[in-house]
Amino acid sequence: MKTLTITESLNHNVNLVWEIISDLSRSDWVPGVDEISLEEDTREFFMQGMGKIKEKILLCDERNKVLKYSAIETPAEIKHHLACIELTESETGCDFSWSTEIDPEIYSSGVEQGMISSLEQLKKILDNQLP
């Protein structure tokens, strides 16, 4: 199993960033995903280049600004997937941390590229927000 982690300090209010992250059916910050359907604690979407993916939302903690989810159905034979996004308030905005456990490791490069491109898209959306 491999654990991937990306972190970044964002110059945006933690509540504004959380508003985007915690909207579990919002797809505009995830490149390659046009729409996410949400039913109770499960979200489903089609990702370009990957196919249909189903994720179980394990935690969406407003107070602590933590989102945990796990891919439970994918076209690839994934044995284990657990992702966690955590936001922490900072003097200049917030600290963003996204970690993902993935097994088998062969998929880690693709997962990491997806995380990086999603963070870049999130930053573009945040930069276009009105103050």
Order of alpha helices (4+ residues) and beta strands (2+ residues): beta-alpha-beta-beta-beta-beta-beta-beta-alpha
